Amino acid sequence: MSITKQPILLFLITEDWFFASHFMARAKAAQAAGYRVIVLCGVGPASQSLRAAGIELVEVAFIRRRINPIAELILSLSISKIYRRLAPDIVHHIALKPIILGSIAARLAGVRHIVNAPVGMGFVFTSQSLKARLLRPLMNLALRLTLNPPGSVVILENRDDVAGFAASGLVARENITLIRGAGVDIVRFAPSPSSRPASPGVPQVVMVARMLRDKGVGEFVAAARLLKARQINCRMVLVGAPDAENPNTVPASQLSAWQDEGVIEWRGAQSDIPAVLAQAIMFCLPSYREGLPKSILEAMAAGLPVVATDVPGCREAVTHEATGLLVPARDAPALAAAIARLLAEPATRARMGAAGRQAVLAEFSDQIITTQTLAVYRTLTQQADPT
């Protein structure tokens, strides 16, 4: 009697915390579908929750800020050795560096089924710094060579990226699958009737994100100053930590200085985001570019109206005048005006918050996203091997 081998699904990602935040539901769904799930990543505090879920971890020493080609090639060769040893049926590479290094490793190891998932595009494609502009052509070349090998699928999170990747020739349109975001736990993130549409006390406007300049932290602070100057009564709350590995990080000293100035409240990283959202009357993310921001979807699931920027990713999640307001990126006065409008219009907030919750239920729940992702895996493995 033959014994069927349990299929192996291997994820390559730089850090465990991002996997725990954005891919845990998909990993559990894959386990339920019969996959052995292994994650190659930098191992940190989130590793405990991953192992508790029965996910195997293999440590890979990613250094996100490093751009040394020789060092990265050596790392790719070490990843290839792991691929050979584990013999995964599918590898799922998440974000740009894992895509480039992992695709090289997969080719060397003879892995046939590859999912490449750019998420957000990162510092090189969002920053206007000299370093980012110099690196951009090199990154485009690396992606052109590695992003879409035979037997692979590219998952993109928003329609702007689908059109852009196809038009640029980075990926053939037929090899792109649109899966809109990471999914939301619609039970954990739900409206808090006791606090809305009008919270007691001074109304809170909350932004939950890594403390990065390209998330629009500076514009959020500038908008807070404008609202304060107009004597509009609200608490502008930043939730999240700096990211030392990202060149665009806002240092803790700057965040503390803004708080000492009385412009914003900075609460750092918080584990109970539903409780944070329950105290707010609106959510704000003035990002310069996103894949599809999970923080916005969680806020919508919690029944909050959203003020965001009219950029890829944010406009995929937020429908202007229906679930929130979209403003131009890098425009603090427009951001302040949108926040002021929603502060003054409780009925509009309630309408948009309810519409946002319904949008998440219809399009962005964990169940929807996991079903779409597992369908990609099935399609890949059912295809004939490339010749």
N, C-alpha and C positions, 0 to 999 in steps of 0.2 A: 504494500500500500504506500503510495507516494505521500510525502508530507509537504504541504504548501508553505513556502518561505514567507514569513511576515514581511511585507514591504516596508522599506526604510525611507522615511521622509526626513531630510536633513536641511536645517536652516543655517545660513551663514549671515551673521549680523554683528555689528561692532560691539554692542553692549547689552548685557542681560536686562537692564531696566527698561530699555525700549521694547524688547521682545515681550516682557511681562505686561507692559502697558498696551501694546498695539497688536500682539499676535497670540496672546494666551488663549483666547476663545477659539481661534483657528487651530491651534495645536491640540486643544482638547477635543475638538470636533474630528480632527484627523485620527487621534487615538481611538475615538469611538467608532470610526470607520475602519479600524484595523491596522493603522500604520504604527510602526515604531518611530517615535519622534525624537530626534537628536538635534541639539542646538550647539553650534560652534560660535563662540563669542568671548568677549572679555568678561570675566567672572567677577561680580561685585555683590552688593547686598541683596539684589533681587534673586540671586541664585537659589536661595532657600525656598522661595515660593515656587520656582520652576521645578525643583527636585521633588517638592511635596506633591506636585501634580503628576509625578511619574515621568517627567521629561529628563532625558539624559543630557548632560552638559559636557562639552569638551572645550577646554580653555584655548583661546587663540589671542595672542598678544597684539591686538590692533592698537595703533597709535594714530588717532584720527588726524592730528595736525601734521603728521610726517608726510613729506613729499619726496623723499629720497628714492629714486627709481630702483636702485640696487637693493636697498633694504626691503622694498615692497615686493620685488621679484623673489627674494629669498623667502619672504612670508608666504607668497603664493605657492612656492614649491613645497613648503611645509604643509600647507592646506591640501595640496595635491596628494601628499603621502597619507593624510588622514582619509581623504576620499577613497584612495585605493584600499585602505585597510577596512573601512566601513562598508564600501560598495553600496552606496545609497541608490535607491530606485529613482528618486527625485531629489534635486537640490533646489532650494528656494533662497536666492540671494537678495538681501534687503539693503538698499541704499547704494550709493555710487562706488565707494571703495570695495565693499564686498562683491558687487557685480563685476568689477574689473578683475580683481584678484581671484575671485571664485570662478569666473568663467574660464580664465587661463588654467586654473587648477583642474576644473572639470574636464577640459579638453585633454590635458596631460593624463588624467586618470581614467579617461574613457567613459565618463558619466554621460548617459545619452539624453536624459530628460532634465531640462533646466528651466526654472522660473526666475526671471530677473525683474525685480520690482524697485524702480527708482521711487523714492518717497521724498517729496519736497525739494529735491535737487541740491540742497545744501549751500554752504558758504560760497563756493566757486561760482554758482549761477545766480545768487541773490545779492552778493556784495558788489559795490561799485569801487572797491579799493583797487589800488594798482596791482597788488598781489593776485587778487581774484581775476582781474582782467587779463593778466599775463598767463594764468593757469588755464583759463577757459578754453582756448584753442587746443591745448594739450589734452584736456579732459574730454572734449568733443571727439578728438581723434581716438583716444582710448576707448570711449564708448562705441564709436563706429566699428572698431575692431572686435569688441567683445560682447556687445549688448544682445545680439540676436543670432547666435550660432545655430546651425541645423539642429532640429529637435527641441527648440526652446520656445517659450512664450514670454512676452513682456507684459506685465500688469501695470497699468497706469491708473491714477486715482481721479483724474478730472479730464473733461473734454478738451480743455485748452492744450494739455500735454499730448493727448491723442493726436490732435490736429498738428501740433508743432513737431512732434517726433516723426510723424508720417511725412510731413512736408519737407523736413530737412533731410530725409533719407536715412535717418538713424535706424528706423525699424520699418519693415514692410507693414502696411496697414493690416493685412490679414493675420499678422503675427501678434497684434496688440489685443489685449483683453482689458476692458474698462471695468474695474471694481472700485466703487466709490468709497474709499476710506477703510478704516479698521473696524468698523462696527461699534455699536453702543449697547451696553447692558441696560435695557429699557426698564428693568425692575429696579436696579440700583439707582439709576438716574431717572427720576420721576418728579413731577411738580410737587411743590410743598404748599398745600392750600393755606396753611396757617400764616405764610409770610407774603403771599401775593394775592391780588395785584398791588397791594400797598403795604410794604414792610413797615413795622413800627420804627420810630427813631429816624435818624438821618439816612437817606437812601444810599445804598452801596452799589457802585459800578465796579465790577470785578473783571480782571484780566488774568487768566491762568495760562502760563507758558514758561518755557525756559527763558531766562533773562538775557535775551539777545537783542542787539540793535535791529537786526532784520526782522524780528517779531514786532517791531514798532514800539518798543518800550519808551524810546525817547519821545515819540509823538504822543503816547499816552500821558507822559509827564507834562509835556507842553500843553496838551489839552486841559489837563487838570489845573495848570496855572491860569489858563484863559477862563475857565469856569469859576475859579476862585476870584479872579479879578472882576468878574461880572456878578459876584456875590450869589452865585447859584449854589445852593446848599446840597452837597453830596460828599460821600466818601469814595475816593478813587483808590482802589485796592489792587495791588500787585501780588500775585501768588505764584511762586516758582523760584528756582535757584539759578545762580549763574552756572555756566557750562565752561569749565576751564579749558576743555579741549577744542572749543570753538573760537576762532579769532574774533568773532563778532560779539563775544560775551560782554555784558555790562558787569563790572566788578562790584562786589558786595559793598565796598567803600562808597561807591557812587550811589547805590541804592539806599544805603543808610543815610547819606548826606541829603538825598531828596526827602527821606522820611523826616529827618531832623528839621528840614526847612518847613515842614508842614504841608507839603504839596500832595504827597501820596502816603499810603500805608503799605509797607512792604512786609509780607508775612512769611517769606521764604517758602520752601517746599512744604506741602501739606499732604498727608496721607488720605484724609477724608474729604475728597473734592465734592461729593454730594452735599455735605454739611456747609462747605464754603458757598456753593451755589444757592443753597436754601436761604442764605442771609442776604442775597443780592436781588436787585430788581432788574438788572440787565447785565449782559456780558459784552465784552469788548475785545477784539483782536485786530489791531491795525498793522497786520503783517505785510511784508513786501512781496511774499510769494509763499505758497503752500502746495503740498500734494492734495490732501483734503484734511483739514485740521480736526483731530479727534476732540479737542477742547471745545470747539464750536458745536459739534454734534452733541456732546454731553450736555452743554448748556441748553441747547434746543430741546433735548429729551427732558430736561428738568423744567421746561416751560418758560425759559427766559427769552426775551427778545434779544437780538444780537446786533451790535454795531461793528462792522468789519470793513475791510478795504476791498475795492473792486479789482481784485487781482486773481490769477489762477488759484484754484483751491478754495479760497474764501467765497468766491461767487458761485462755485459749484455747490456749496453748502447752504448759503444764504440767498433767498429770493428777495430782491429789493422791494420794499413796501409791503411784503407779505409776511416774511418771517423775521425781518429786520431791516436795517438800513446799510447800504454800501456807500463808501466815500472814497475819494482818490487816495492812493498811497502817499505817504510822506507829507500829508496835509493836515497839520494839527488844528487849524481853524475849522476846517470842514468836519473833522472828528468831534471837536468840541460842540459844534452846532448840532450835529446829529444826537449826541448825548443829551444836550440841553432840550432838544425837542422831545425825546422820549421821557425825560424827567418830568416834563410839563404835561404829558399826555398819557395818563394812566390807562385809559380805554384802549389806546393804540398799543401800549405795552401788553395788555391782556390779550388782545386779538392776535398780535404777532407771536406771543409766547405759546398760545394754543395751537396756532398754525405750525409753529416749529416742532412742537411735540408730535403732531400728526405726520409731518414730513419724515421725521425719524422713524416712526412706526411703519411708514409705508416704504421707505427707501434705504434706511441706514442701520437697521438693527443688527445685532450680532448674528442672529439666525440667517438673515439675508446675506450678509457678507461671507459667513462661513460656508453656506450652501454654494455660493458662486465660486469660492476658492477651491472647494473640493471638486467641483465640476471641472475646473482647469486641470487638476491633478489627474482625474479620470481620463480626460481627453488626451492628455500627454501620453499616458501609459498605454492607452488603447490604440494609438497611432502606430503604423508600421515603422520599424526602425529606419532612419535615414540611410541612404546608400552613399 
